[in-house]
Amino acid sequence: MKIHFLGAAREVTGSCYLIETEHVRFLVDCGMVQGGRESMARNHAPFPFDPTTIDFVLLTHAHIDHSGLLPKLTRHGFEGPIHTVSATRDLLEVMLRDSAHIQESDAERAARRRAKQRKPPRPEEAAIYGMADAEQALRQVRPCAYDQRVEPRPHVMCLFRDAGHILGSAIIEVWVSEGEKTTKIVFSGDLGQPGRPILRDPTPIEDADLLFIESTYGDRSHKDQEATREELAGIVEHTLAGGNVIVPAFAVGRTQEVIYHLHRLTREGRIAPLNIVVDSPMATQATRITQKHAALFDEAARELVQWKEAGTGLPRLRFTETAQESMALNNVRSGLIIISASGMCDAGRIRHHLFHNLSRRSCAVLITGYQARGTLGRRLVEGQQTVRLLGQDVRVRAKIHTVGGLSAHADREALLAWAEGFRKPPRQVFVVHGEDASAQALASALNSRPGWTATVPRVGEVYELPGASA
């Protein structure tokens, strides 16, 4: 057996792993690289394998850094099934179509700009894929339930377990047989933080031969939920009297969690009823899908749903429907909480809201999740004083708040606690999906435990299982 690390190795985005044996070749995830100038070139580059030879894909969850190149895969000849959890299938309908729309729109704008300049188009400005490719990828998805036995091919069996990261996120247990030998591989996917609202805690796994464990926050801890809510209440109350709170939030997962926290603070009487606007068509659709899958909620979230249904003392929550409604928000100088995508501030309507509010000292920007290197969100977190938005330089005078407790990723302690659930150490642990410092920190912590052997692979590396061949 050979394992190829094709992304999310010493980096956070672009999750993709190729497993090949004498019987089968399959991918776990097929995600886009996000952040930085090189991401565009990497996403456009040919796959380092022939897509027509891939038998199937196992998908951990719907976030674009895990799923975003599935339409490219089908465009270049992949015809096999994509196995994932049913809720992820529903979210992919939103995510992949939106991604295809962005690809086509960006390519059209670039073509018009080049035509005006009388210059030839650049290859990297072409669409990586289009809507037809996204629709084809969706037709190849085969949804399943958590804990349901799935056999994609002879010699392979897998189970999807609840990862508690976003709706439909999964830890995948995979058993691969070669001759009389069976190897169990566990892919953590992105693990959620235990005790977070809405979703259940990540499922403990007891055994594995090979373990892939994420490390987004492998070198740091989050604030606990109570401290997070206290911080959120303080930011909101301090800001809204004279300005707006701008929340760049991932449409899937983070938007719904921010809404949950604001409703809960209102219910507890810790803040006055709020005026919240979700200005993201994709987030609106994702929120409706989330409500559809209420059976996957934890007990506290179900109780909050019942309170909302009672209809008393609620914040004012509305979802914009048109571009005109979105633009009208820029005329409101105070009292608004605007939740908009994208979560790393690199695309979408959030850039317009930042353009109109970043230069105002009375406003605040609430960073709720991981910001990849090279993104506008990362530059704001790192304290850059001037940023480029909509073709203009904008001074950053608004307060930038990073609320780590709102992250959908497990922190260092939670990752180590989940690893402790194994009855004995896996034969080999691959620490992935983390920048070099965080991945190395988690690997070092695991290696300090008796019997654990953890390494941090690089993109392009190949691991060959001793005693097996591809």
Buried (B, 14 or more C-beta within 10 A) or exposed (E): BBBBBBBBBBBBBBBBBBBBBEBBBBBBBBBBBBBBEEBBEBBBEEBEBEBEEBBBBBBBBBBBBBBBBBBBBBBBEBEBBBBBBBBBBBBBBBBBBBBBBBBBEBBEEBBEEBEEEEEEEEEEBBBBBBBEBBBBBBEBBBBBEBEEEBEBBEBBBBBBBBBBBBBBBBBBBBBBBBEEEEBBBBBBBBBBBBEBBBBBBBBEBEBBBBBBBBBBBBBBEBBEBEEBBBBBBEBBBBBBEEBBBBBBBBBBBBBBBBBBBBBBBBBEEBBEEBBBBBBBBBBBBBBEBBEEBEEBBBEBBEEBBEBBEEEEEBBEBEBBEEEEEBBEBBEBBBBBBBBBBBBBBBBBBBBBBBBBBBBBEBBBBBBBBBBBBBBBBBBBBEEEEEBEBEEEEBEBEBBBBBBBBBBBBBBBBBBBBBBEEBEEBBBBBBBBBBBEEBBBBBBBBBEEEEEBEBBBBEBEBEBEBEEBEB
